[in-house]
């Protein structure tokens, strides 16, 4: 138990430092900030979910003592608890089989991805009331925040008018920022879970076997949830905003499924490395190709593309 506490405290301090690094404002600090959940997930996967819980509380408490109680709440809600919960689920398993051949069935990776998407949506939705209690006030508040950030970035004087082109860009960001943030938080959560699993696996402390991520499938209820969210996006007022956030996070889950499909259908092909590198680079540099990955994931969920490609590769049965 003492080892769990010590590991949790060390991981918590590391997580707090990563979180606080964003204050420097550099691009590297932003990357480190995104990795703040990583020590918590490593502690939870490598030692136990209790170590992850200690790490999350220690990090939040450290930030609260130094920066104020507000940061304690923010870190616990936005970083510690989601990271701990995903790591806890990742370690769940149940015995299956019979006749003396018992095996462990681990919590499916696809459900972890959907959990990450839903948690990301909830986190972004929790930010909405801080800016407004209806759509108009929310968008006005978000526009004010974006304009303030722009003024700080460009060192504009408080009384200077925002250029027309910049104003149009801000109007687009007011609509795109909430769902975009939900999609980004989904990716950050999944990447931290994957990276923690790799690190813990290299240390030999990972309990579950490493899954074949190219076989990733999402739970059967996911298409229904996405359909409801897309339909809700047409609702008036904040209902539409909230539904758009949920739809964006679930579409990102399908984008991850799309990349799993891409890994599966290019397996064994000579161009595989170039195709995967090009796909990932296009998403990182341009952003919008992630929609193509989402469509590929949706198409696989509907038509089972991976099974069709695998069947086409199978050698023909010998004639009898």
Buried (B, 14 or more C-beta within 10 A) or exposed (E): EEEBBEBBBBBBBBBBBBBBBBEEEEEEBEEBBBBBBBBBBBBBBBBBBBBBBBBBBBBBBBBBEEBEEEBBEBBBBBBBBBBBBBBBBBBBEEEEEEEEEEEEEBBBBBBBBBBBBBBBBBBBBEBBEEBBEEBEEBBBBBBEBBBEEBBEEEEBEEEEEBEEEBEEBBEEBBEEBBBBBBBBBBBBBBBBBBBBBEBBBEEEEBBBEEBEBBEBBBBEEBBEBBEBBBEBBEBEEBEBBBBBBBBBBBBBBBBBBBBBBBBBBBEEEEEBEEBBEEBBEBBEEEEEBBBBBBBBBBBBBEEBBBEEBEEEEEEEEEEE
